[in-house]
Amino acid sequence: MDQTSSENDEAAGAGARPNPDIEGAEREVGVGPWEGPWPEDDRFDPEFLRHGDRRNVIDPYRYWSHEAIVADLDAKRHGFHVAIENWQHDFNIGTVVRTANAFLAQEVHIIGKKRWNRRGAMVTDKYQHIRHHATVDEFLAWANTAGVVVLGIDLFPDSVPLETYPLPERCVLVFGQEGPGLSDPIRRAAHATLSIAQFGSTRSINAGVAAGIAMHSWVRQHAAPR
Ligand SMILES: C[S@@+](CC[C@H](N)C(=O)[O-])C[C@H]1O[C@@H](n2cnc3c(N)ncnc32)[C@H](O)[C@@H]1O
C-alpha cells in the first residue's frame, strides 16, 4: 500500500480550501478529543483519542488506527479489481482510486508509468491496495495467475453494453486513458469489451466517470444493499 500522503494532507482534505460561499463550508470535519472513560478497544489510536480525528473516514472508523481500518476493509473487500493504463500520466487515476476505495475494490492496478497525480484521491490511497505493472504483459500475467477475468471498458464497435452484461464476481475492469483509449494489447487479451451507453454528441466520457459507472454496475449485481 502506498503511504506517501501525510495525515496532515488527509485532515486538510488533500489541499482543499473551505469555500466561504458555501454554507457550513468552514465547519470542521471529524471529531475532537475523546470525552469520557478511556476506551479499552485496541483498534483505537491513542493519538487520535487525545487530539481528535479529522481524517476523511466514515464515522464508524473514528479514532481507529490506520492499520485497524485497513485490516477491517481487507476482511470485507469485494471480488472486483480495477486497472487503468497510464502511459502519459493520466490525470483520472486519483478519481479512480477514490471511487475504488468507496466501492471496496480488491486492488487498483496501474499499467505503464508508476507515477500518478494523487490529488484527486483525497488520501483514499492510504486505504487502498495499489499495484503497479510496468507493461501490459506483466499485468496480464498477474490476471492469469490470480484467476481474474479481464474486461476492457471502452466504446469499440464490437463492445457489448455494460448495462446488460453479467459481470463475473472475480474480474478486473480495465480503463484506457484520455486520447488513445484502451490499448490494442489489452483489447485483444480481454475476455470482452464493454461500453457505457451515451446519448449526446461527445465521443466519450471522462475515464474516471466511466470507472465509477462500471464499478457501480458490479456493486449493483453483487453487493447492492438489500
Ligand atoms: C476519454 S476515453 C478515450 C477517448 C476515446 N477513445 C475517443 O475516441 O474519444 C478514456 C477512457 O474512458 C473510458 N470510456 C469513456 N467513455 C466510455 C464509454 N462510453 N464506454 C466505456 N468506456 C468509456 C474508456 O476506458 C476509455 O479508454
The ligand as an SDF file (V2000), in Angstrom:
LIG
                    3D

 27 29  0  0  0  0  0  0  0  0999 V2000
  -11.8770    9.6140  -22.8680 C   0  0  0  0  0  0  0  0  0  0  0  0
  -11.8140    7.9470  -23.2950 S   0  0  0  0  0  0  0  0  0  0  0  0
  -10.6630    7.8610  -24.6390 C   0  0  0  0  0  0  0  0  0  0  0  0
  -11.0580    8.5420  -25.9050 C   0  0  0  0  0  0  0  0  0  0  0  0
  -11.8540    7.7030  -26.8600 C   0  0  0  0  0  0  0  0  0  0  0  0
  -11.0960    6.5630  -27.3260 N   0  0  0  0  0  0  0  0  0  0  0  0
  -12.3550    8.5350  -28.0610 C   0  0  0  0  0  0  0  0  0  0  0  0
  -12.3620    8.0390  -29.1620 O   0  0  0  0  0  0  0  0  0  0  0  0
  -12.7700    9.6630  -27.8490 O   0  0  0  0  0  0  0  0  0  0  0  0
  -10.8600    7.2810  -21.9910 C   0  0  0  0  0  0  0  0  0  0  0  0
  -11.3570    6.0050  -21.4130 C   0  0  0  0  0  0  0  0  0  0  0  0
  -12.5870    6.2420  -20.7560 O   0  0  0  0  0  0  0  0  0  0  0  0
  -13.4050    5.0790  -20.8490 C   0  0  0  0  0  0  0  0  0  0  0  0
  -14.6620    5.4470  -21.5040 N   0  0  0  0  0  0  0  0  0  0  0  0
  -15.0380    6.6890  -21.8570 C   0  0  0  0  0  0  0  0  0  0  0  0
  -16.2710    6.6880  -22.3710 N   0  0  0  0  0  0  0  0  0  0  0  0
  -16.7010    5.4030  -22.3400 C   0  0  0  0  0  0  0  0  0  0  0  0
  -17.9230    4.7480  -22.6980 C   0  0  0  0  0  0  0  0  0  0  0  0
  -18.9610    5.4130  -23.1610 N   0  0  0  0  0  0  0  0  0  0  0  0
  -17.9950    3.4110  -22.5270 N   0  0  0  0  0  0  0  0  0  0  0  0
  -16.9670    2.7210  -21.9950 C   0  0  0  0  0  0  0  0  0  0  0  0
  -15.8080    3.2860  -21.6320 N   0  0  0  0  0  0  0  0  0  0  0  0
  -15.6700    4.6020  -21.7780 C   0  0  0  0  0  0  0  0  0  0  0  0
  -12.6150    4.0390  -21.6020 C   0  0  0  0  0  0  0  0  0  0  0  0
  -11.9430    3.1930  -20.6790 O   0  0  0  0  0  0  0  0  0  0  0  0
  -11.6390    4.8790  -22.3870 C   0  0  0  0  0  0  0  0  0  0  0  0
  -10.4870    4.1490  -22.7410 O   0  0  0  0  0  0  0  0  0  0  0  0
  1  2  1  0
  2  3  1  0
  2 10  1  0
  3  4  1  0
  4  5  1  0
  5  6  1  0
  5  7  1  0
  7  8  2  0
  7  9  1  0
 10 11  1  0
 11 12  1  0
 11 26  1  0
 12 13  1  0
 13 14  1  0
 13 24  1  0
 14 15  1  0
 14 23  1  0
 15 16  2  0
 16 17  1  0
 17 18  1  0
 17 23  2  0
 18 19  1  0
 18 20  2  0
 20 21  1  0
 21 22  2  0
 22 23  1  0
 24 25  1  0
 24 26  1  0
 26 27  1  0
M  CHG  2   2   1   9  -1
M  END
$$$$
